[in-house]
């Protein structure tokens, strides 16, 4: 999944030198409303692998983000891309750890995700919102090349580079993200499926009320 801001960010951020002849993986690769894949493939990578939880356009292999290192091996890709996926992952620390550890030394990662103010959107779940300072903390063990907000909808876009030398992953155990479940910053979320179902219904109701009010205000039918 990729909106216009994501596409623009990827096109301006990834260079041919970073991609040509290199191994690229896209995590959350199913193409629902746009994909960076055509652009990246035009930069002539050696290999492009799209992974997701289920089959669909742009998906080459079914693989959970938690299983990337087991499936492909450590330090197996030069570029990792994940657009509009990471807010949907329950254990975000584990997901980022997997993404960092499949990168080769000197490899680059490009992430786009949503921030506070973006409506609830389950696919199939919607857990977190990320801000600029969150990305600074998450990638404090790497060199942040680009970090900006989405100018079209609440979101954050980041490109970071893994050190060429020894890599010591940062400890994020105390970092709290804004949770769409608790509606406040939380280090983790513990809930039953029933509680999550109730939360989905509540958020869907809030979204419908917001859309109805917006339509009335702007005279949309």
Helices and strands as residue ranges (DSSP letters): H 4-13, H 16-19, E 23-27, H 37-42, E 47-52, E 61-62, G 65-67, H 68-72, E 77-83, G 86-88, H 92-102, E 103-114, E 128-129, H 132-138, E 143-149, E 155-161, E 177-179, E 185-186, H 193-217
